[in-house]
Amino acid sequence: MSAQPKPRVGLFVTCLVDAIRPQIGFAALELLEKAGCEVEVPQVQTCCGQPALNSGNDRNAALLARQTIAAFEGYDYVVLPSGSCAATMVHGYPELLADDPDWTGRARAMAAKTHEITSFLHDVLGYVPQGVRLEASATYHDSCSGLRDLGVAEQPRALLSHVEGLNMRGLPGNDVCCGFGGAFCVKYPDISNAIVTEKAEAIEGTGADILLAGDLGCLMNMAGKLHRRGARTRCFHTIEVLAGRAGGPAIGEEAS
């Protein structure tokens, strides 16, 4: 009997990961390959269009949607280490291109095979991390888009439960916005700062060594606030821990 072909996955790295924390992209690649996927990273990818979409610039958002669909539609799956970018593709693209007969079907087909990475690993592949150890306590923040638009909640926790030595602690208000909100933190800085201050207080209150989440934008926002408060909590993307890559500098820390 011939072996089943490996699923072909197009990895959408995201702008923030590419520019700020490439380690997350390498962690995603490593995990997907361990889970049995053939992974490619199309070099023509740029932005998913979310900033334009959130700012009401539907024309440019649609241009980026078409570019992304053309680059990724040949893969079995499209996977992203970001709930917000994934939600843009799953929900935003079909809406943006609903009146374009040449792209409506392509946008829907793309949406149907697009997944946030922890959801893909857990729900689609049934992946179970093995041989990963991290002696630390951690708490988890549920980023808004992943939680509300894609239903990502139990999947990262289920995967993290297999990390030996990791003690997970509950976070009060884990499903409350951190105040980042993409352009929200720029348009309404005072409100954003008040929200992230409450979030930082809750994180510190857990006494956890590490804060985990699934969106780099949220993690950068919370890491920055925690640093300014003098907190010792270190911040990592969930998949960095799952890939055994939490031994180096955390988000916002300089390499030694």
MOBELRA-V565842 format. One record per pair of residues at least 4 apart in sequence whose C-alpha atoms are under 7 Angstrom apart, sorted by sequence separation. I is the first residue (numbers start at 0). J is the second residue. D is the distance in whole Angstrom. If there is no record, write none. Layout:
BEGIN
i/j/d
I/J/D
I/J/D
END
This chain:
BEGIN
i/j/d
12/16/6
13/17/6
14/18/6
15/19/5
16/20/5
17/21/5
21/25/7
22/26/6
23/27/6
24/28/6
25/29/6
26/30/6
27/31/6
28/32/6
29/33/6
30/34/6
31/35/7
32/36/5
48/52/6
49/53/6
50/54/6
51/55/6
52/56/6
56/60/6
57/61/6
58/62/6
59/63/6
60/64/6
61/65/6
62/66/6
63/67/6
64/68/6
65/69/6
66/70/6
67/71/6
68/72/5
81/85/6
82/86/6
83/87/6
84/88/7
85/89/6
86/90/6
87/91/4
88/92/5
90/94/7
91/95/6
92/96/6
93/97/6
99/103/6
102/106/6
103/107/6
104/108/6
105/109/6
106/110/6
107/111/6
108/112/7
109/113/6
114/118/7
115/119/6
116/120/6
117/121/6
118/122/5
119/123/5
120/124/5
121/125/5
142/146/6
143/147/6
144/148/5
145/149/5
146/150/5
153/157/6
154/158/6
155/159/6
156/160/6
179/183/6
180/184/6
182/186/6
183/187/6
184/188/5
187/191/6
188/192/6
189/193/6
190/194/6
191/195/6
192/196/6
193/197/7
194/198/6
195/199/6
196/200/6
197/201/6
198/202/6
199/203/6
200/204/6
201/205/7
214/218/6
215/219/6
216/220/6
217/221/6
218/222/6
219/223/6
220/224/6
221/225/6
222/226/6
223/227/6
224/228/6
225/229/6
226/230/6
235/239/6
237/241/6
238/242/6
239/243/6
240/244/6
248/252/5
12/17/6
15/20/7
16/21/5
31/36/6
32/37/6
51/56/5
52/57/6
86/91/7
87/92/6
114/119/6
119/124/6
120/125/6
121/126/5
141/146/6
144/149/7
145/150/6
146/151/5
179/184/5
225/230/5
239/244/5
240/245/5
248/253/6
32/38/7
51/57/7
71/77/7
79/85/6
96/102/6
97/103/5
120/126/5
145/151/5
146/152/6
178/184/6
212/218/7
239/245/6
248/254/6
16/23/6
96/103/5
184/191/5
16/24/6
51/59/6
52/60/5
51/60/5
28/38/7
93/103/6
96/106/7
49/60/7
141/152/7
12/24/6
48/60/5
179/191/6
222/234/6
93/106/5
178/191/4
92/106/6
93/107/6
178/192/7
235/249/6
48/63/5
234/249/6
235/250/6
47/63/6
48/64/6
178/194/5
218/234/7
233/249/6
234/250/5
46/63/7
47/64/6
177/194/6
178/195/5
177/195/5
47/67/7
89/110/4
177/198/6
215/236/7
88/110/6
89/111/7
199/221/7
210/232/7
44/67/6
209/232/5
210/233/6
211/234/6
213/236/6
89/113/6
208/232/5
209/233/5
210/234/5
211/235/5
212/236/5
213/237/6
199/224/7
207/232/7
208/233/6
209/234/6
210/235/6
211/236/6
212/237/6
44/70/7
195/221/7
199/225/6
211/237/5
43/70/7
8/36/7
10/38/7
64/92/6
85/113/7
137/165/7
222/250/7
223/251/7
7/36/6
8/37/6
9/38/6
10/39/6
11/40/7
41/70/7
85/114/6
133/162/7
135/164/7
136/165/6
137/166/6
138/167/6
195/224/7
222/251/7
5/35/6
6/36/5
7/37/5
8/38/5
9/39/5
10/40/5
85/115/6
128/158/7
132/162/5
133/163/6
134/164/5
135/165/5
136/166/4
137/167/5
138/168/5
171/201/6
5/36/5
6/37/6
7/38/6
8/39/6
9/40/6
14/45/7
127/158/7
131/162/5
132/163/4
133/164/5
134/165/6
135/166/6
136/167/6
137/168/6
138/169/6
139/170/6
170/201/7
219/250/7
5/37/6
14/46/6
131/163/6
132/164/6
133/165/6
136/168/7
138/170/6
141/173/6
170/202/7
13/46/7
82/115/6
118/151/6
121/154/6
128/161/6
140/173/5
141/174/5
143/176/6
61/95/6
81/115/6
139/173/7
140/174/7
142/176/7
49/84/7
61/96/7
77/112/6
78/113/6
79/114/6
80/115/6
170/205/7
76/112/5
77/113/5
78/114/5
79/115/5
80/116/5
118/154/6
47/84/6
72/109/6
76/113/6
77/114/6
78/115/6
79/116/5
117/154/6
168/205/7
179/216/7
49/87/6
57/95/7
68/106/7
78/116/6
117/155/6
179/217/6
168/207/7
177/217/7
68/109/7
179/220/6
177/221/7
27/80/7
86/144/7
83/144/5
9/71/6
82/144/6
83/145/6
86/148/6
82/145/4
86/149/7
9/74/6
8/74/6
11/77/7
7/74/6
8/75/6
9/76/6
10/77/6
11/78/6
12/79/6
7/75/5
8/76/5
9/77/5
10/78/5
11/79/5
12/80/7
6/75/6
7/76/7
8/77/6
9/78/6
10/79/6
138/207/6
8/78/7
137/207/5
142/212/7
136/207/5
137/208/6
138/209/6
139/210/6
140/211/6
141/212/6
142/213/7
136/208/5
137/209/5
138/210/5
139/211/5
140/212/5
142/214/7
135/208/6
136/209/6
137/210/6
138/211/6
139/212/6
137/211/7
142/217/7
159/241/7
34/126/6
131/241/7
131/243/6
128/241/7
82/213/7
81/213/6
82/214/6
80/213/7
81/214/5
16/215/7
15/215/7
27/238/7
26/238/6
30/242/6
23/236/7
26/239/6
29/242/7
23/238/7
23/239/6
26/242/6
END
